[in-house]
Amino acid sequence: MVSARQVLQWFFRNRETGVITIAQWPNLLLWIVISAGLLLWIWPNTSKISVGLTIIVKGGLIIWGADEIIRGVNPWRRCLGAAVIVYEIATLLP
């Protein structure tokens, strides 16, 4: 019988290093998304620049999520990538 502890170990254990990995330092794409998000927060919502920043944020998060699904270090990171993609697509639908 598999214990809850074993399931959690499997879900959060980094397949490369063996340590528990819940969060990681942002990669370049995520830094770009964070920067665009901050600029979007500062910029007026009616400008063409805010439309471009929104595209960068949403598109970047979808790409980041796909990268996590493909190259995530554990099932948690893969699920996180999938959740981000589902959320971003849901916010794009009318």
Secondary structure, DSSP 8 states (H G I E B T S, - for coil): ---HHHHHHHHHB-TTT-SB-S-----HHHHHHHHHHHHHHHS-TTSHHHHHHHHHHHHHHHHHHHHHHHH-SSHHHHHHHHHHHHHHHHHH--
